[in-house]
Amino acid sequence: MAADEISRVEQLVRDGEGHIARQRELIALLEGGGLPTEKARAFLDFLEEMVGISREHLARLTPPKRRKARRS
């Protein structure tokens, strides 16, 4: 059960990182077109906050040995 939860949260983090990257691309496109980016940046802030929360949750779920192995 814990392994399933860890896998699920790891996937959430990976997915969230992908969404963040895409949102940054979209902001660059908006800026390039001279369009407003305030709402897009606010959404980026939200995505970054949610991924941060997921990372914190993952850190609580993951034994210290596994955390070191993931960094390598």
C-alpha positions as CSV (number, residue, x, y, z in Angstrom):
1,M,0.0,0.0,0.0
2,A,2.8,2.5,0.9
3,A,4.6,1.6,-2.3
4,D,1.4,2.4,-4.3
5,E,1.0,5.7,-2.6
6,I,4.7,6.6,-3.2
7,S,4.3,5.7,-6.9
8,R,1.2,7.7,-7.2
9,V,2.7,10.8,-5.6
10,E,5.9,10.4,-7.7
11,Q,3.7,10.4,-10.8
12,L,1.8,13.5,-9.6
13,V,5.2,15.3,-9.2
14,R,6.3,14.2,-12.7
15,D,3.0,15.3,-14.2
16,G,3.1,18.6,-12.4
17,E,6.6,19.3,-13.5
18,G,5.5,18.7,-17.1
19,H,2.5,21.1,-16.6
20,I,4.9,23.7,-15.2
21,A,7.2,23.4,-18.1
22,R,4.3,23.8,-20.6
23,Q,2.9,26.8,-18.7
24,R,6.3,28.5,-18.9
25,E,6.3,27.9,-22.6
26,L,2.9,29.4,-22.9
27,I,3.9,32.4,-21.0
28,A,6.9,32.9,-23.3
29,L,4.6,32.7,-26.3
30,L,2.2,35.3,-24.7
31,E,5.1,37.6,-24.0
32,G,6.5,37.2,-27.5
33,G,3.1,38.2,-28.9
34,G,2.9,41.2,-26.5
35,L,-0.1,39.7,-24.7
36,P,-0.9,39.9,-21.0
37,T,0.6,37.2,-18.8
38,E,-0.8,38.0,-15.4
39,K,-3.4,35.2,-15.3
40,A,-0.9,32.7,-16.8
41,R,1.7,33.6,-14.3
42,A,-0.8,33.3,-11.4
43,F,-1.7,29.8,-12.7
44,L,2.0,29.0,-12.9
45,D,2.4,30.1,-9.3
46,F,-0.5,27.8,-8.4
47,L,1.1,24.8,-10.2
48,E,4.4,25.4,-8.5
49,E,2.8,25.5,-5.1
50,M,0.8,22.3,-5.8
51,V,4.0,20.5,-7.0
52,G,5.8,21.7,-3.9
53,I,3.1,20.3,-1.6
54,S,3.3,17.0,-3.5
55,R,7.1,16.9,-3.1
56,E,6.7,17.6,0.7
57,H,4.2,14.7,0.9
58,L,6.5,12.5,-1.1
59,A,9.4,13.3,1.3
60,R,7.2,12.3,4.3
61,L,6.3,9.0,2.5
62,T,9.7,8.1,1.3
63,P,12.3,6.4,3.6
64,P,15.6,8.4,3.8
65,K,17.5,5.6,1.9
66,R,15.1,5.8,-1.0
67,R,15.3,9.6,-1.2
68,K,19.1,9.4,-1.6
69,A,18.7,6.8,-4.3
70,R,16.3,8.9,-6.3
71,R,18.7,11.9,-6.3
72,S,21.4,9.8,-7.9
